[in-house]
């Protein structure tokens, strides 16, 4: 079998565009899912039972659905139910945000619950409101505790963005598969796609290791 690696070089700009879309999807998803996760965690801890139940229902629904199924559901079913017709990119981003927000919620909930209640009581005793206690005492400490987990979620999300290729979002996996279909160079394009994902993912994994060592809380 003769391999023609020149197809990879000839397609470099298309692959670069796909890689940039992958990075953009990862950035936008985390930019939405981090505040979304904090909000859901606070709602789950609310004293108002309907609010807590609504947040729990959201988290348990989207955390336990396969992400691939969620992508298909957002693309085919959501427009029928809501009447909204979204682009493939927006649909894929929506599915990723729903899934990652549910996971981030549990991450933040664990971080918030790990802070001793005595600190909240001390803040209230000093005349601070509950909002001030959360923003100035609880959240900064929780943030440091959950940062290594969030970093791991980031790396997983970076790879999971390839799932939105099934609805024709032009990220790296979809771009590489399109080139493969047009050129019939299956081995070359699959190998190139794996190499690019590894080259982009390995530094992120090393960064996560560093964050674990620097910010991991040991008690």
ZADO-1210 file (C-alpha; in nm, 4 decimals, padded with zeros to 6 digits):
<atoms>
<atom x="00.0000" y="00.0000" z="00.0000" code="UNK" pos="1"/>
<atom x="00.1360" y="00.3398" z="-00.1003" code="UNK" pos="2"/>
<atom x="00.0793" y="00.6202" z="00.1455" code="UNK" pos="3"/>
<atom x="00.0532" y="00.9777" z="00.0241" code="UNK" pos="4"/>
<atom x="00.1267" y="01.2042" z="00.3173" code="UNK" pos="5"/>
<atom x="00.1287" y="01.5056" z="00.0872" code="UNK" pos="6"/>
<atom x="-00.2506" y="01.5223" z="00.1270" code="UNK" pos="7"/>
<atom x="-00.1967" y="01.6269" z="00.4885" code="UNK" pos="8"/>
<atom x="00.0320" y="01.9148" z="00.3907" code="UNK" pos="9"/>
<atom x="-00.1972" y="02.0185" z="00.1074" code="UNK" pos="10"/>
<atom x="-00.4896" y="02.0318" z="00.3528" code="UNK" pos="11"/>
<atom x="-00.2989" y="02.2128" z="00.6286" code="UNK" pos="12"/>
<atom x="-00.5023" y="02.5343" z="00.6166" code="UNK" pos="13"/>
<atom x="-00.8334" y="02.3469" z="00.6268" code="UNK" pos="14"/>
<atom x="-00.7065" y="02.1412" z="00.9217" code="UNK" pos="15"/>
<atom x="-00.5882" y="02.4588" z="01.0938" code="UNK" pos="16"/>
<atom x="-00.9328" y="02.6146" z="01.0520" code="UNK" pos="17"/>
<atom x="-01.0893" y="02.2998" z="01.1980" code="UNK" pos="18"/>
<atom x="-00.8484" y="02.3065" z="01.4923" code="UNK" pos="19"/>
<atom x="-00.9357" y="02.6711" z="01.5598" code="UNK" pos="20"/>
<atom x="-01.3075" y="02.5864" z="01.5629" code="UNK" pos="21"/>
<atom x="-01.2313" y="02.3064" z="01.8109" code="UNK" pos="22"/>
<atom x="-01.0499" y="02.5513" z="02.0403" code="UNK" pos="23"/>
<atom x="-01.3290" y="02.8082" z="02.0011" code="UNK" pos="24"/>
<atom x="-01.5937" y="02.5501" z="02.0946" code="UNK" pos="25"/>
<atom x="-01.3935" y="02.4536" z="02.4036" code="UNK" pos="26"/>
<atom x="-01.3437" y="02.8158" z="02.5112" code="UNK" pos="27"/>
<atom x="-01.7071" y="02.9183" z="02.4605" code="UNK" pos="28"/>
<atom x="-01.8419" y="02.6079" z="02.6322" code="UNK" pos="29"/>
<atom x="-01.6312" y="02.6609" z="02.9440" code="UNK" pos="30"/>
<atom x="-01.7051" y="03.0372" z="02.9429" code="UNK" pos="31"/>
<atom x="-02.0755" y="02.9522" z="02.9655" code="UNK" pos="32"/>
<atom x="-02.0608" y="02.6308" z="03.1682" code="UNK" pos="33"/>
<atom x="-01.8501" y="02.7667" z="03.4564" code="UNK" pos="34"/>
<atom x="-02.0976" y="03.0404" z="03.5632" code="UNK" pos="35"/>
<atom x="-02.3769" y="02.8005" z="03.4711" code="UNK" pos="36"/>
<atom x="-02.2308" y="02.5401" z="03.7043" code="UNK" pos="37"/>
<atom x="-02.1964" y="02.7928" z="03.9887" code="UNK" pos="38"/>
<atom x="-02.5578" y="02.9031" z="03.9417" code="UNK" pos="39"/>
<atom x="-02.6863" y="02.5451" z="03.9401" code="UNK" pos="40"/>
<atom x="-02.4822" y="02.4606" z="04.2507" code="UNK" pos="41"/>
<atom x="-02.6315" y="02.7587" z="04.4346" code="UNK" pos="42"/>
<atom x="-02.9812" y="02.6642" z="04.3179" code="UNK" pos="43"/>
<atom x="-02.9329" y="02.3073" z="04.4449" code="UNK" pos="44"/>
<atom x="-02.8402" y="02.4476" z="04.7858" code="UNK" pos="45"/>
<atom x="-03.1383" y="02.6833" z="04.7942" code="UNK" pos="46"/>
<atom x="-03.3796" y="02.6696" z="05.0854" code="UNK" pos="47"/>
<atom x="-03.6657" y="02.7084" z="04.8357" code="UNK" pos="48"/>
<atom x="-03.7525" y="02.3520" z="04.7477" code="UNK" pos="49"/>
<atom x="-03.8916" y="02.4162" z="04.3944" code="UNK" pos="50"/>
<atom x="-03.5678" y="02.5931" z="04.2992" code="UNK" pos="51"/>
<atom x="-03.3538" y="02.3117" z="04.4403" code="UNK" pos="52"/>
<atom x="-03.5677" y="02.0474" z="04.2707" code="UNK" pos="53"/>
<atom x="-03.5504" y="02.2256" z="03.9351" code="UNK" pos="54"/>
<atom x="-03.1709" y="02.2438" z="03.9534" code="UNK" pos="55"/>
<atom x="-03.1463" y="01.8805" z="04.0628" code="UNK" pos="56"/>
<atom x="-03.3683" y="01.7732" z="03.7741" code="UNK" pos="57"/>
<atom x="-03.1523" y="01.9676" z="03.5260" code="UNK" pos="58"/>
<atom x="-02.8277" y="01.8199" z="03.6557" code="UNK" pos="59"/>
<atom x="-02.9533" y="01.4618" z="03.6759" code="UNK" pos="60"/>
<atom x="-03.1023" y="01.4821" z="03.3257" code="UNK" pos="61"/>
<atom x="-02.8078" y="01.6253" z="03.1372" code="UNK" pos="62"/>
<atom x="-02.5360" y="01.4515" z="03.3419" code="UNK" pos="63"/>
<atom x="-02.6773" y="01.1094" z="03.2701" code="UNK" pos="64"/>
<atom x="-02.7484" y="01.1432" z="02.8982" code="UNK" pos="65"/>
<atom x="-02.4771" y="01.0318" z="02.6543" code="UNK" pos="66"/>
<atom x="-02.3297" y="01.3451" z="02.5018" code="UNK" pos="67"/>
<atom x="-02.3654" y="01.2065" z="02.1486" code="UNK" pos="68"/>
<atom x="-02.7376" y="01.1491" z="02.2046" code="UNK" pos="69"/>
<atom x="-02.7693" y="01.5015" z="02.3452" code="UNK" pos="70"/>
<atom x="-02.6060" y="01.6452" z="02.0324" code="UNK" pos="71"/>
<atom x="-02.8492" y="01.4551" z="01.8086" code="UNK" pos="72"/>
<atom x="-03.1436" y="01.5583" z="02.0315" code="UNK" pos="73"/>
<atom x="-03.0452" y="01.9255" z="02.0186" code="UNK" pos="74"/>
<atom x="-03.0104" y="01.9109" z="01.6404" code="UNK" pos="75"/>
<atom x="-03.3225" y="01.7133" z="01.5473" code="UNK" pos="76"/>
<atom x="-03.5709" y="01.7406" z="01.8364" code="UNK" pos="77"/>
<atom x="-03.5119" y="02.0816" z="01.9947" code="UNK" pos="78"/>
<atom x="-03.6101" y="02.2780" z="01.6775" code="UNK" pos="79"/>
<atom x="-03.9381" y="02.0839" z="01.6637" code="UNK" pos="80"/>
<atom x="-04.0196" y="02.1464" z="02.0306" code="UNK" pos="81"/>
<atom x="-03.9112" y="02.5107" z="02.0465" code="UNK" pos="82"/>
<atom x="-03.9545" y="02.6323" z="01.6880" code="UNK" pos="83"/>
<atom x="-03.5975" y="02.7641" z="01.6993" code="UNK" pos="84"/>
<atom x="-03.3760" y="02.6882" z="01.4023" code="UNK" pos="85"/>
<atom x="-03.0139" y="02.7158" z="01.5127" code="UNK" pos="86"/>
<atom x="-02.6969" y="02.6734" z="01.3114" code="UNK" pos="87"/>
<atom x="-02.5025" y="02.3467" z="01.3602" code="UNK" pos="88"/>
<atom x="-02.2316" y="02.5384" z="01.5525" code="UNK" pos="89"/>
<atom x="-02.4844" y="02.6952" z="01.7934" code="UNK" pos="90"/>
<atom x="-02.6653" y="02.3644" z="01.8329" code="UNK" pos="91"/>
<atom x="-02.3425" y="02.1815" z="01.9126" code="UNK" pos="92"/>
<atom x="-02.2392" y="02.4557" z="02.1544" code="UNK" pos="93"/>
<atom x="-02.5774" y="02.4337" z="02.3283" code="UNK" pos="94"/>
<atom x="-02.5472" y="02.0568" z="02.3733" code="UNK" pos="95"/>
<atom x="-02.1941" y="02.0869" z="02.5106" code="UNK" pos="96"/>
<atom x="-02.2969" y="02.3653" z="02.7517" code="UNK" pos="97"/>
<atom x="-02.5911" y="02.1650" z="02.8874" code="UNK" pos="98"/>
<atom x="-02.3701" y="01.8630" z="02.9527" code="UNK" pos="99"/>
<atom x="-02.0673" y="02.0443" z="03.0965" code="UNK" pos="100"/>
<atom x="-02.2790" y="02.2811" z="03.3104" code="UNK" pos="101"/>
<atom x="-02.4333" y="01.9773" z="03.4802" code="UNK" pos="102"/>
<atom x="-02.0890" y="01.8333" z="03.5582" code="UNK" pos="103"/>
<atom x="-01.9497" y="02.1701" z="03.6685" code="UNK" pos="104"/>
<atom x="-02.2471" y="02.2085" z="03.9012" code="UNK" pos="105"/>
<atom x="-02.1478" y="01.8981" z="04.0939" code="UNK" pos="106"/>
<atom x="-01.7854" y="02.0108" z="04.0974" code="UNK" pos="107"/>
<atom x="-01.8743" y="02.3490" z="04.2479" code="UNK" pos="108"/>
<atom x="-02.1263" y="02.1969" z="04.4872" code="UNK" pos="109"/>
<atom x="-01.8544" y="01.9707" z="04.6267" code="UNK" pos="110"/>
<atom x="-01.6168" y="02.2654" z="04.6576" code="UNK" pos="111"/>
<atom x="-01.8732" y="02.4854" z="04.8337" code="UNK" pos="112"/>
<atom x="-01.9764" y="02.2082" z="05.0723" code="UNK" pos="113"/>
<atom x="-01.6118" y="02.1422" z="05.1622" code="UNK" pos="114"/>
<atom x="-01.5826" y="02.4857" z="05.3263" code="UNK" pos="115"/>
<atom x="-01.6550" y="02.4672" z="05.6976" code="UNK" pos="116"/>
<atom x="-01.9854" y="02.6242" z="05.8007" code="UNK" pos="117"/>
<atom x="-01.8053" y="02.8061" z="06.0801" code="UNK" pos="118"/>
<atom x="-01.6579" y="03.0428" z="05.8210" code="UNK" pos="119"/>
<atom x="-02.0063" y="03.1371" z="05.7005" code="UNK" pos="120"/>
<atom x="-02.1211" y="03.1920" z="06.0569" code="UNK" pos="121"/>
<atom x="-01.8130" y="03.4040" z="06.1318" code="UNK" pos="122"/>
<atom x="-01.8814" y="03.6212" z="05.8261" code="UNK" pos="123"/>
<atom x="-02.2460" y="03.6697" z="05.9255" code="UNK" pos="124"/>
<atom x="-02.1395" y="03.7531" z="06.2807" code="UNK" pos="125"/>
<atom x="-01.9184" y="04.0300" z="06.1380" code="UNK" pos="126"/>
<atom x="-02.2235" y="04.1863" z="05.9717" code="UNK" pos="127"/>
<atom x="-02.1687" y="04.0579" z="05.6198" code="UNK" pos="128"/>
<atom x="-02.4681" y="03.9598" z="05.4088" code="UNK" pos="129"/>
<atom x="-02.4973" y="03.6015" z="05.2798" code="UNK" pos="130"/>
<atom x="-02.4061" y="03.7272" z="04.9322" code="UNK" pos="131"/>
<atom x="-02.0926" y="03.8952" z="05.0616" code="UNK" pos="132"/>
<atom x="-01.9978" y="03.5855" z="05.2586" code="UNK" pos="133"/>
<atom x="-02.0318" y="03.3752" z="04.9462" code="UNK" pos="134"/>
<atom x="-01.8408" y="03.6137" z="04.7167" code="UNK" pos="135"/>
<atom x="-01.5630" y="03.7102" z="04.9564" code="UNK" pos="136"/>
<atom x="-01.5140" y="03.3984" z="05.1700" code="UNK" pos="137"/>
<atom x="-01.6708" y="03.0845" z="05.0236" code="UNK" pos="138"/>
<atom x="-01.6216" y="03.1250" z="04.6470" code="UNK" pos="139"/>
<atom x="-01.2470" y="03.2117" z="04.6508" code="UNK" pos="140"/>
<atom x="-01.1667" y="02.9064" z="04.8648" code="UNK" pos="141"/>
<atom x="-01.4018" y="02.6805" z="04.6667" code="UNK" pos="142"/>
<atom x="-01.2516" y="02.8019" z="04.3401" code="UNK" pos="143"/>
<atom x="-00.9042" y="02.6910" z="04.4433" code="UNK" pos="144"/>
<atom x="-01.0322" y="02.3509" z="04.5520" code="UNK" pos="145"/>
<atom x="-01.2224" y="02.2809" z="04.2289" code="UNK" pos="146"/>
<atom x="-00.9670" y="02.4291" z="03.9894" code="UNK" pos="147"/>
<atom x="-00.7822" y="02.0965" z="03.9288" code="UNK" pos="148"/>
<atom x="-01.1151" y="01.9238" z="03.8540" code="UNK" pos="149"/>
<atom x="-01.2203" y="02.2037" z="03.6179" code="UNK" pos="150"/>
<atom x="-00.8878" y="02.1711" z="03.4391" code="UNK" pos="151"/>
<atom x="-00.9504" y="01.7978" z="03.3893" code="UNK" pos="152"/>
<atom x="-01.3000" y="01.8778" z="03.2596" code="UNK" pos="153"/>
<atom x="-01.1399" y="02.1187" z="03.0124" code="UNK" pos="154"/>
<atom x="-00.9169" y="01.8434" z="02.8683" code="UNK" pos="155"/>
<atom x="-01.2109" y="01.6018" z="02.8391" code="UNK" pos="156"/>
<atom x="-01.4226" y="01.8713" z="02.6763" code="UNK" pos="157"/>
<atom x="-01.1498" y="01.9476" z="02.4229" code="UNK" pos="158"/>
<atom x="-01.1703" y="01.5868" z="02.3011" code="UNK" pos="159"/>
<atom x="-01.5498" y="01.5634" z="02.3306" code="UNK" pos="160"/>
<atom x="-01.5961" y="01.8535" z="02.0884" code="UNK" pos="161"/>
<atom x="-01.5281" y="01.5964" z="01.8139" code="UNK" pos="162"/>
<atom x="-01.8784" y="01.4566" z="01.8825" code="UNK" pos="163"/>
<atom x="-02.0434" y="01.7614" z="01.7264" code="UNK" pos="164"/>
<atom x="-01.8916" y="01.6547" z="01.3932" code="UNK" pos="165"/>
<atom x="-02.2011" y="01.4318" z="01.3509" code="UNK" pos="166"/>
<atom x="-02.4104" y="01.7439" z="01.2864" code="UNK" pos="167"/>
<atom x="-02.1555" y="01.8913" z="01.0429" code="UNK" pos="168"/>
<atom x="-01.9905" y="02.1458" z="01.2718" code="UNK" pos="169"/>
<atom x="-01.6638" y="02.2276" z="01.0953" code="UNK" pos="170"/>
<atom x="-01.4282" y="02.1429" z="01.3786" code="UNK" pos="171"/>
<atom x="-01.1131" y="01.9335" z="01.3438" code="UNK" pos="172"/>
<atom x="-01.2707" y="01.5848" z="01.3279" code="UNK" pos="173"/>
<atom x="-01.5368" y="01.6887" z="01.0757" code="UNK" pos="174"/>
<atom x="-01.2815" y="01.8688" z="00.8588" code="UNK" pos="175"/>
<atom x="-01.0447" y="01.5703" z="00.8570" code="UNK" pos="176"/>
<atom x="-01.3277" y="01.3299" z="00.7743" code="UNK" pos="177"/>
<atom x="-01.4432" y="01.5536" z="00.4898" code="UNK" pos="178"/>
<atom x="-01.0925" y="01.5569" z="00.3411" code="UNK" pos="179"/>
<atom x="-01.0754" y="01.1787" z="00.3839" code="UNK" pos="180"/>
<atom x="-01.4034" y="01.1349" z="00.1947" code="UNK" pos="181"/>
<atom x="-01.2936" y="01.3563" z="-00.0926" code="UNK" pos="182"/>
<atom x="-00.9387" y="01.2226" z="-00.1269" code="UNK" pos="183"/>
<atom x="-00.9944" y="00.8572" z="-00.0217" code="UNK" pos="184"/>
<atom x="-00.6744" y="00.8836" z="00.1884" code="UNK" pos="185"/>
<atom x="-00.8205" y="00.7171" z="00.4969" code="UNK" pos="186"/>
<atom x="-00.5033" y="00.6105" z="00.6781" code="UNK" pos="187"/>
<atom x="-00.3247" y="00.9393" z="00.6200" code="UNK" pos="188"/>
<atom x="-00.6114" y="01.1588" z="00.7381" code="UNK" pos="189"/>
<atom x="-00.7028" y="00.9495" z="01.0413" code="UNK" pos="190"/>
<atom x="-00.3364" y="00.9402" z="01.1454" code="UNK" pos="191"/>
<atom x="-00.3004" y="01.3140" z="01.0906" code="UNK" pos="192"/>
<atom x="-00.6168" y="01.3811" z="01.2927" code="UNK" pos="193"/>
<atom x="-00.4876" y="01.1665" z="01.5803" code="UNK" pos="194"/>
<atom x="-00.1494" y="01.3416" z="01.5705" code="UNK" pos="195"/>
<atom x="-00.3061" y="01.6884" z="01.5754" code="UNK" pos="196"/>
<atom x="-00.5382" y="01.6001" z="01.8652" code="UNK" pos="197"/>
<atom x="-00.2429" y="01.4582" z="02.0585" code="UNK" pos="198"/>
<atom x="-00.0186" y="01.7560" z="01.9823" code="UNK" pos="199"/>
<atom x="-00.2896" y="01.9926" z="02.1068" code="UNK" pos="200"/>
<atom x="-00.4075" y="01.7789" z="02.3975" code="UNK" pos="201"/>
<atom x="-00.0735" y="01.6743" z="02.5504" code="UNK" pos="202"/>
<atom x="00.0341" y="02.0256" z="02.6595" code="UNK" pos="203"/>
<atom x="-00.3105" y="02.0740" z="02.8138" code="UNK" pos="204"/>
<atom x="-00.2754" y="01.7469" z="03.0068" code="UNK" pos="205"/>
<atom x="00.0662" y="01.8562" z="03.1347" code="UNK" pos="206"/>
<atom x="-00.0832" y="02.1904" z="03.2386" code="UNK" pos="207"/>
<atom x="-00.3536" y="02.0035" z="03.4314" code="UNK" pos="208"/>
<atom x="-00.0809" y="01.8021" z="03.6104" code="UNK" pos="209"/>
<atom x="00.0910" y="02.1275" z="03.7063" code="UNK" pos="210"/>
<atom x="-00.2377" y="02.2765" z="03.8330" code="UNK" pos="211"/>
<atom x="-00.2969" y="01.9635" z="04.0418" code="UNK" pos="212"/>
<atom x="00.0487" y="01.9965" z="04.1994" code="UNK" pos="213"/>
<atom x="00.0231" y="02.3728" z="04.2603" code="UNK" pos="214"/>
<atom x="-00.3392" y="02.4184" z="04.3614" code="UNK" pos="215"/>
<atom x="-00.4455" y="02.0753" z="04.4845" code="UNK" pos="216"/>
<atom x="-00.5698" y="02.1092" z="04.8439" code="UNK" pos="217"/>
<atom x="-00.4441" y="01.8508" z="05.0922" code="UNK" pos="218"/>
<atom x="-00.5884" y="01.8406" z="05.4415" code="UNK" pos="219"/>
</atoms>
